Amino acid sequence: MNLMNSQGRYSITKKAICSYLMADGSRYTDIPGWETKMWIEETVNRDPRLAQTIRTPGYQRIDGSGASKNYNYSGPVLGLDLLVPITGYQNSKYLMPITNTQNDKFDQSYNDLPIIRLAEVYLIYAEAKAELGTLTQADLDNSVNKLRDRVNMPHMNMAQANANPDPFLCSGTWGFTNVSGANKGVILEIRRERGVEMAEESLRYNDLIRWKAGYCIKQPMYGLYFPAPGVYDLDQDGKNDVALYTASQSKPDSKTATYIWQIGKDVFLSNGDNGGYIEPYQNLVITFDENRDYFYPVPINELSLNHALTQNPGWDDIDR
């Protein structure tokens, strides 16, 4: 991963952040007012994997200098560098441990590249059993709950999950609308676990295709929440991080905050001048054709070589 103010400004979305459970295993999105909590409120007392994925309050680099086995956190507490993440949530997973910012570039990492993780094997097993209708609590204990033990999270309980499917994970704005049946609740929870455990590991697109959930690609890609124009100290360290103002307001002095942003020009908010979520792709029309886009087209050169091949539905065929 990189920390750059170019290269697409890679970052995670509000939807992903809200899917992480609380540290006690309860659902964050069951808390009244969860939709309008700001960064420091929404990142505390959560599943520890959130703080292993993005910067949260108190974030420090892992400094491995002089340590062959035991890594220690050292150096200053770092807040959000809002020029880096396009949604405001700054990734920390797979970053280089040292503080040399040259190593934050996309081509400077010397981290080992994971090919497959045992965690994914566990998650594949649990998902397959759930979809087949053969999942048991013992299966969860031998798979998903081993991952939760690793971060001291309460176990997933199959009966409880199926008795009370999470409304957030079912919603059209944030979740999956085509999950049904007796295992609906636990399937949704396994999907949550996969998103939390495998975040930023380049698996999500294929997951959505496998789940026939391409419609999720069209869901709003929201980021940090700001209630209104104004000045914000996001990490409450006594230094203002960002000042938001509208076109009808005077631009704040450059000393007011680290970042001075005009709404609708430097940053787009879901409710415009009235605040809301950062919505970087507000003016982008995102499409997904349910009748076509679960399959790639068969390459035209292959169709030309073998006229017995047929094109996938919805894609242009060659003149035969």
C-alpha positions as CSV (number, residue, x, y, z in Angstrom):
1,M,0.0,0.0,0.0
2,N,1.1,3.6,-0.4
3,L,0.5,6.9,1.2
4,M,0.5,9.3,-1.8
5,N,-1.5,12.3,-2.8
6,S,-1.7,10.9,-6.3
7,Q,-2.1,7.3,-7.8
8,G,-5.8,7.5,-7.1
9,R,-5.5,8.4,-3.4
10,Y,-6.4,4.8,-2.3
11,S,-8.6,4.6,0.8
12,I,-11.4,2.7,2.4
13,T,-15.1,3.7,2.5
14,K,-17.6,4.6,5.3
15,K,-19.5,1.3,4.4
16,A,-16.4,-0.7,5.3
17,I,-15.7,1.3,8.5
18,C,-19.2,0.8,9.8
19,S,-19.2,-2.9,9.2
20,Y,-16.5,-3.5,11.9
21,L,-18.1,-4.6,15.2
22,M,-17.6,-3.0,18.6
23,A,-14.9,-4.6,20.7
24,D,-17.5,-6.4,22.8
25,G,-19.0,-8.0,19.7
26,S,-22.0,-5.8,19.4
27,R,-22.9,-4.0,16.2
28,Y,-21.7,-0.5,15.7
29,T,-24.7,0.3,13.5
30,D,-27.1,-0.5,16.4
31,I,-25.8,2.5,18.2
32,P,-28.2,5.5,17.9
33,G,-26.8,8.2,15.7
34,W,-24.0,6.0,14.2
35,E,-24.6,7.6,10.8
36,T,-23.4,11.0,12.0
37,K,-20.5,10.2,14.3
38,M,-17.2,11.8,13.4
39,W,-13.8,10.1,13.0
40,I,-12.7,10.0,16.6
41,E,-16.1,8.8,17.8
42,E,-16.5,6.0,15.2
43,T,-13.0,4.5,15.6
44,V,-12.8,3.9,19.3
45,N,-13.7,0.6,21.1
46,R,-14.0,-1.3,17.8
47,D,-12.7,-4.6,16.6
48,P,-8.9,-4.3,16.9
49,R,-8.6,-5.1,13.2
50,L,-9.9,-1.6,12.4
51,A,-6.8,-0.1,14.0
52,Q,-4.7,-2.6,12.0
53,T,-6.3,-1.4,8.8
54,I,-6.6,2.4,9.0
55,R,-5.2,5.1,11.2
56,T,-7.2,5.5,14.3
57,P,-6.6,7.9,17.3
58,G,-3.2,7.3,18.8
59,Y,-1.7,5.8,15.6
60,Q,2.0,5.4,15.5
61,R,4.3,3.7,13.1
62,I,5.8,0.3,13.9
63,D,9.5,0.9,14.2
64,G,11.5,-2.3,13.6
65,S,15.0,-0.7,13.8
66,G,17.2,-2.7,16.1
67,A,14.5,-5.3,16.7
68,S,14.8,-8.7,15.1
69,K,11.6,-10.1,16.5
70,N,9.8,-7.7,18.8
71,Y,8.4,-4.6,17.1
72,N,7.7,-1.6,19.3
73,Y,5.6,1.4,18.5
74,S,7.7,4.5,18.7
75,G,7.8,8.0,17.4
76,P,5.1,10.7,17.3
77,V,1.4,10.0,17.3
78,L,0.2,10.6,13.7
79,G,-3.2,12.0,12.7
80,L,-4.8,11.9,9.3
81,D,-3.0,13.3,6.3
82,L,-6.2,14.3,4.5
83,L,-4.4,14.8,1.1
84,V,-3.6,11.1,1.0
85,P,-7.0,9.3,1.4
86,I,-9.7,10.4,-1.0
87,T,-12.4,9.4,1.5
88,G,-10.5,10.7,4.6
89,Y,-9.9,7.2,6.0
90,Q,-6.1,6.6,5.8
91,N,-4.9,3.1,5.3
92,S,-2.2,1.6,7.5
93,K,-2.3,-2.1,6.5
94,Y,0.8,-3.4,4.7
95,L,2.5,0.0,5.0
96,M,6.3,-0.1,5.6
97,P,7.1,0.1,9.3
98,I,9.8,2.8,9.1
99,T,9.1,6.5,9.1
100,N,11.0,7.2,5.9
101,T,8.2,8.6,3.7
102,Q,10.1,7.6,0.6
103,N,9.0,4.0,1.4
104,D,5.3,5.1,1.2
105,K,5.5,5.3,-2.5
106,F,3.8,2.6,-4.5
107,D,7.0,1.1,-5.9
108,Q,9.3,1.3,-2.8
109,S,7.9,-1.4,-0.5
110,Y,10.0,-4.4,0.4
111,N,7.2,-6.1,2.4
112,D,6.7,-9.8,1.7
113,L,3.8,-10.4,-0.6
114,P,1.1,-12.8,0.8
115,I,0.0,-15.3,-1.8
116,I,-2.7,-17.0,0.3
117,R,-3.5,-16.7,4.0
118,L,-4.8,-19.3,6.3
119,A,-7.5,-16.8,7.3
120,E,-8.9,-16.9,3.8
121,V,-9.0,-20.7,3.9
122,Y,-11.1,-20.5,7.1
123,L,-13.4,-18.0,5.5
124,I,-13.8,-19.9,2.3
125,Y,-14.7,-23.0,4.3
126,A,-17.3,-21.2,6.5
127,E,-18.9,-19.4,3.5
128,A,-19.2,-22.6,1.5
129,K,-20.7,-24.6,4.3
130,A,-23.2,-21.7,5.0
131,E,-24.3,-21.5,1.4
132,L,-24.7,-25.3,1.2
133,G,-26.8,-25.2,4.3
134,T,-24.5,-27.6,6.2
135,L,-22.8,-25.1,8.5
136,T,-22.7,-25.9,12.2
137,Q,-21.5,-24.0,15.2
138,A,-18.6,-26.4,15.4
139,D,-17.7,-25.4,11.8
140,L,-17.6,-21.7,12.9
141,D,-15.5,-22.5,15.9
142,N,-13.0,-24.3,13.6
143,S,-12.8,-21.4,11.2
144,V,-14.1,-17.9,11.8
145,N,-13.8,-18.0,15.5
146,K,-10.2,-18.9,15.3
147,L,-9.7,-15.6,13.6
148,R,-11.7,-13.8,16.3
149,D,-9.6,-15.5,19.0
150,R,-6.5,-14.0,17.4
151,V,-7.7,-10.5,18.1
152,N,-9.7,-11.3,21.3
153,M,-13.1,-10.7,19.7
154,P,-16.2,-12.5,21.0
155,H,-17.2,-15.6,19.0
156,M,-19.7,-15.6,16.1
157,N,-22.8,-17.4,17.2
158,M,-24.7,-19.0,14.4
159,A,-28.1,-19.2,16.2
160,Q,-28.0,-15.6,17.3
161,A,-26.9,-14.4,13.8
162,N,-29.8,-16.2,12.1
163,A,-32.3,-15.1,14.6
164,N,-31.4,-11.4,14.1
165,P,-29.9,-10.6,10.7
166,D,-28.1,-7.2,10.8
167,P,-30.3,-4.5,9.2
168,F,-27.1,-2.6,8.1
169,L,-25.8,-5.6,6.2
170,C,-29.3,-6.1,4.5
171,S,-29.8,-2.5,3.5
172,G,-29.8,-1.2,-0.1
173,T,-27.4,1.6,0.8
174,W,-24.8,-0.3,2.7
175,G,-25.4,-4.0,2.3
176,F,-26.7,-7.0,0.4
177,T,-30.3,-7.2,-0.7
178,N,-30.3,-10.7,-2.2
179,V,-29.5,-12.9,0.8
180,S,-32.3,-15.0,2.1
181,G,-33.1,-18.4,3.7
182,A,-32.5,-20.0,7.1
183,N,-28.8,-19.0,7.0
184,K,-29.3,-15.4,6.0
185,G,-28.0,-14.0,9.2
186,V,-24.9,-16.1,9.4
187,I,-24.1,-15.7,5.7
188,L,-24.1,-11.9,6.2
189,E,-21.9,-12.2,9.3
190,I,-19.4,-14.4,7.4
191,R,-19.3,-11.7,4.7
192,R,-18.7,-9.1,7.3
193,E,-15.9,-11.2,8.7
194,R,-14.4,-11.6,5.3
195,G,-14.5,-7.8,4.7
196,V,-12.9,-7.1,8.0
197,E,-10.2,-9.8,7.9
198,M,-9.3,-9.4,4.2
199,A,-9.7,-5.7,3.8
200,E,-7.3,-4.1,1.3
201,E,-6.1,-7.5,0.0
202,S,-7.6,-7.1,-3.5
203,L,-10.4,-9.7,-3.1
204,R,-13.5,-7.6,-2.8
205,Y,-14.4,-7.3,-6.5
206,N,-14.3,-11.1,-7.0
207,D,-16.3,-11.5,-3.8
208,L,-19.1,-9.3,-5.1
209,I,-19.2,-11.2,-8.4
210,R,-19.3,-14.5,-6.6
211,W,-22.2,-13.3,-4.4
212,K,-24.0,-11.9,-7.4
213,A,-23.8,-8.5,-5.6
214,G,-22.6,-6.4,-8.4
215,Y,-25.2,-3.8,-7.5
216,C,-23.0,-3.0,-4.5
217,I,-20.6,-1.3,-6.9
218,K,-23.3,1.4,-7.5
219,Q,-23.8,2.1,-3.8
220,P,-22.6,5.5,-2.6
221,M,-18.8,5.6,-1.8
222,Y,-18.9,7.8,1.3
223,G,-16.1,8.9,3.5
224,L,-15.7,11.0,6.7
225,Y,-18.8,12.8,8.1
226,F,-18.9,16.6,8.7
227,P,-22.1,18.0,10.1
228,A,-21.7,21.5,8.5
229,P,-19.1,24.0,7.3
230,G,-16.7,24.9,10.1
231,V,-13.4,24.2,11.7
232,Y,-12.6,20.6,12.9
233,D,-9.9,19.2,15.1
234,L,-10.6,15.6,14.1
235,D,-8.2,13.9,16.5
236,Q,-8.7,16.4,19.3
237,D,-5.0,17.1,19.7
238,G,-5.5,20.8,20.0
239,K,-4.6,21.5,16.4
240,N,-7.3,22.1,13.7
241,D,-7.1,19.7,10.9
242,V,-9.6,21.1,8.4
243,A,-11.7,24.2,7.8
244,L,-14.7,23.8,5.5
245,Y,-16.3,26.8,3.9
246,T,-18.9,27.5,1.2
247,A,-18.6,29.6,-1.9
248,S,-20.7,32.3,-0.2
249,Q,-18.4,32.5,2.8
250,S,-15.0,34.1,3.1
251,K,-12.1,31.8,2.9
252,P,-10.6,31.2,6.3
253,D,-7.0,32.3,7.0
254,S,-4.4,29.8,6.1
255,K,-3.4,29.5,9.8
256,T,-6.9,28.4,10.8
257,A,-6.3,24.7,10.0
258,T,-3.9,22.4,8.1
259,Y,-6.4,22.1,5.2
260,I,-8.7,24.8,4.0
261,W,-11.3,23.3,1.7
262,Q,-14.2,24.9,-0.2
263,I,-17.2,22.7,-0.3
264,G,-18.1,21.8,-3.9
265,K,-14.6,22.6,-5.1
266,D,-11.9,21.1,-2.9
267,V,-14.2,18.5,-1.3
268,F,-17.7,17.2,-2.2
269,L,-20.1,16.5,0.6
270,S,-23.3,14.3,0.3
271,N,-25.5,17.2,1.4
272,G,-23.5,19.9,-0.3
273,D,-23.1,23.2,1.7
274,N,-25.1,21.6,4.5
275,G,-22.4,19.0,5.3
276,G,-22.6,15.2,5.1
277,Y,-20.2,12.5,4.1
278,I,-17.3,13.1,1.9
279,E,-18.5,11.9,-1.5
280,P,-15.5,12.0,-3.9
281,Y,-17.4,10.4,-6.8
282,Q,-20.5,12.4,-6.4
283,N,-20.7,13.4,-10.1
284,L,-19.6,10.1,-11.4
285,V,-22.3,7.8,-12.9
286,I,-21.4,4.3,-11.8
287,T,-23.1,1.5,-13.8
288,F,-23.3,-2.3,-13.5
289,D,-25.3,-4.3,-15.9
290,E,-26.8,-7.3,-14.1
291,N,-27.4,-9.1,-17.4
292,R,-23.8,-8.7,-18.6
293,D,-21.1,-7.6,-16.1
294,Y,-20.7,-10.8,-14.1
295,F,-18.8,-12.1,-17.0
296,Y,-15.9,-10.6,-19.0
297,P,-16.2,-10.7,-22.8
298,V,-14.5,-13.5,-24.6
299,P,-11.5,-11.8,-26.4
300,I,-12.2,-11.0,-30.0
301,N,-9.0,-12.7,-31.2
302,E,-10.2,-16.0,-29.5
303,L,-13.6,-15.7,-31.2
304,S,-11.8,-15.1,-34.6
305,L,-9.6,-18.2,-34.1
306,N,-12.4,-20.5,-33.1
307,H,-15.9,-19.8,-34.5
308,A,-17.4,-22.5,-32.4
309,L,-16.9,-20.2,-29.4
310,T,-19.9,-18.0,-28.5
311,Q,-19.7,-14.6,-26.9
312,N,-20.9,-14.1,-23.3
313,P,-24.4,-12.5,-22.9
314,G,-24.6,-8.8,-23.4
315,W,-21.2,-8.4,-25.1
316,D,-20.7,-7.6,-28.8
317,D,-20.0,-10.6,-30.9
318,I,-18.0,-10.8,-34.1
319,D,-19.5,-11.0,-37.6
320,R,-19.7,-14.6,-38.3
